Amino acid sequence: MSILPKLQAFFLCAVFVIFGVDSVLAQSSRNRSNPSTKPAASKPESEQPKDESVKTVNLDSSRENKEGTSSGEKEGVVQAPELDVASETEQEGFDSMSLVPDEQGGRLEAASEAHTSTRTSARTMATLIPAPRGPILDRNGEPLAITAVAYQVVLRYEIFEEPKKDEVVAFGRHCLEQARKIVGRAWDISDDKLWRHYEHRRWLPLPLTNVIRADEAEKLKAEIEKVRGLQLLPIYIRYYPEKSLAGHIIGYVGSKGKLPTGPINHMDPLFERVEGRAGLEKEFNKELTGTPGVWRLMFDEEGNKILDELQIRPKPGGAVVTTLNLKWQREAERLLSEGDKDRRGAMVVLDCVTGEVLVMASAPAYDPNVFIPNISQKDYDALRNDPAGPLGARAFQGRYPPASTFKVMTVASGLKHRKISEETLVNCPASITIGNHVFKNWSPTPLGYINCIKALAQSNNPFMYQLGMALGAATLMDTAREFGLGARSGLPIADDPGLVPNSEYMIRNYKRDFMPGDAANLSIGQGAMLATPLQIAHMMAGVANGYLPRLQLIKQIQDGNANVIYAPKTQDVQRQLVGYEKALASVRKGMLEVVQNGTGGRAKLTYSTIAGKSGTAQWGPEKEDKRLAWFAGFMPYENPRYVYVVLYEGRPHEKMGGGAKSAPIVKKFFEACKNDILEVIKPPEDDIPMAEEVDENGEGMPLVPPAIVPENLPPGLYDPTSIEPIKLNEIPTDVDDSSDSETKAKAVTGAVFDPNAQQSGVPSLSDDPTSVPLIPQSGDDDFIPGLQNQIPRHLNKVQNPPHSEPSSSNDEEDIPEAEPL
């Protein structure tokens, strides 16, 4: 990563900024001509007004401060984890006592050497310098979280010859008031705290203000230098340069503990340390936390500094490189909020070959910078009570009914379990009656006898109702679990597992087992089932691949020296979808028809084929009459590389459908990323070899060289040592796909669906090579005996499906009106 050396250089420069300036730890009494002179002070104030901007949220009232050993109140909105008790060596990475040798080379006990009873101003101490936190980057090295240098206005006490509390407090009050006038805000510090700091910690700075950014501090520097007792202390602070972009994923940090207020202990921190509180900041806190440095100080009995040296420089933390594409993430969040900053929804884009998460956007979002270094109660309450819910990560924590996106599972399950074939015709009226309830289609027009391809293209509910009841709810839910629903994704984030009900769940919550009406509701993605957009994207990856890839959010982790210490296994398979090969080929064909001639025409691309499935659900309180609009699928259709999901949350009484609301967002996104995608999906230039001239003896190179290995294929699908050259008659001819001819969904003749009969034949497939199984099976004409890893059919027979203009999309789409059971 080219950016990492720059970041490391920045961190080292920051170290020099902080610790190369003598004023940071300089003792002002050394430069005073008369140390016994009483400092000027203003009249002590009985009470200072509280500053709302620095009042922090304390969610852990049980961990109260203890004077002298306090780590301070917790900051942020998430309680920091309890750390295991460990030795100082384990906690800091070194034996800090051994780093402070005495004159004879042995250890120096700071507390015992101070002689506080006879030499009240003499001190020898070693302070801990918190290390800069490592960066969080996107896949190309673009920063999502970095460490910057900021400042605090601090009080540096003079050494009083005969200190009296009222004089010490008056001096502190004067400095506090001047800081408030210069900066415009300051901490609310009591008289007792001012006195106790002088008593126990007069050699170290006392922060008076909240954090001041570097650009603002530069403007205030001259004014602060005019005030005796005030200084600017440089510190490290977390900064999120992209603000709310990917904020739910990155998370934020909070203070690890307030600075101690009692007697100085060995290795007390010079300024507050931070720790991860949410997102990747929390999950990789150990890797991001660097190794602290050590600053050694010594003062004589008159308070004069006689030793001031940096003994060990802080070492920056490691870098966490994510799989996110910052450019794509930015485009997705822009589209989700286009025209309305409070628009609610989510978008996920995965590389279905590698399993990498490229986009995971939630709208609306929040800026994690508001938590740095702490957040006021007022600001936190505003976020928490915002009706748009910006704190919620809709992409991986939002639980929604999957609606008609689940119909691909219903069809896949029906084909796998031989309840239907691709040729099976099912009568689809406008509604069907189950028990005492009427289950309606979204359209009042009956379609008559249709097959599963047209049922997917038109998102027909009665087809799914009948197929769902033939399968049974338990079988449907087993299929859902096979495709990753009802379980966490395995990513290092706090994602929601969703809900896939089973018999135990139904009995526990409804006092009964599954009934036919449940199967009908679940077949169209309604009922008790809930899923996150991330889970629907993972499910679509299984449909596109024929196997479920293991999802990845982390590309690599580097230590402070840019050495890679972790990199996941690429193209890892989480679950083989055994038995679904032919079923998924038919499902993919139906999803292409959704875009070509069905409800998803608004997603059609100008440069590649795309397959998808729309979905619309009623959700939330019935009185609010709210709907969800889904569009999910994969592209390119011929050789899938990317899967996507777009979710749009409708407002109360807003009429809309997945094909009308979410499909256009898909189109806009992939058109905006066109150049990037073409670089990945375009075939090798020499994919179709040309015949070479032969010499006059009739000898020369073979007409067709060995097959070219496409990049980034899943493991186990290609064995270059046992593949024969492609025969000349197998090379596809060029296909002119520039015509505007339309391809209509054709009714396939076949047996009429009998839900009580077991279908004897396997699903029938057309000649379209993309609708046949990816891998030849034993007994097939193209099966090569003795070849352990058969050649995927889409690698040696490539045909482009015909393009067509989108038919009129259905705004109302697939809104079920099933009554509750």
Buried (B, 14 or more C-beta within 10 A) or exposed (E): BEBBEEBBEBBBEBBEEBBEBEEBBBBBBBEBEEBEEBBEBEEEEEEBEEBEEBBBBBBEEEBEBEEEEBBBBBBBBBBBEEEEEEEEEEBBBBEBBEBBEEEEEEEBEBEEBBEBEEBBBBBBBBBBBBBBBBBBBBBBBBBBBBBBBBBBBBBBBBBBBEBEEEBBBBBBBBBBBBBBEBBEBBBEBEBEBBBBBBBBBBBBBBBBBBBBEEEBBEEBEEBBEEBBBBBBBBBBBBBBEBBBBBBBBBBBBBBBBBBBBBBBEBBBBBBBBBBBBBBBBBBBBEBBBBBBBBBBBBBBEBBBBEEBEBBBBBBBBBBBBBBBBBBBBBBBBBBBBEEEEEBBBBBBBBBBBBBBBBBBBBBBBBBBBBBBBBBBEEBBEEBEEBEEBBBBBBBBBBBBBBBBBBBBBBBBBBBBBBBBBBBBBBBBEBBBEBEEBEBBBBBEEEBEBBBBBBBBBBBBBBBBBBBBBBBBBBBBBBBBEBBBBBEBBBBBBBBBBBBBBBEEBBEEEBEEEBBBBBBBBBBBBBBBBBBBBBBBBBBBBBBBBBBBBBBBBBBBBBBBEEEBEBEBEBBBBBBBBEEBBBBBBBBBBBBBBBBBBBBBBBBBBEBBBBBBBBBBBBBBEEEEBBBBBBBBBBBBBBBBBBBBBBBBBBBEEEEBBBBBBBBBBBBBBBEBBEEEBEEEBEEEEEEBBEEEEEEEEEEEEEBBEEBBEBEEBBEEBBEEEEBEEBEEEEBEEEEEEEEEEEBEBEBBEBBEBEEEEEBEEEBBBBEBBBBBBBBBEEEEEEEBEEEEBBBBBBBBBBBBBBBBEBBEBBEBBBBBEBEEB
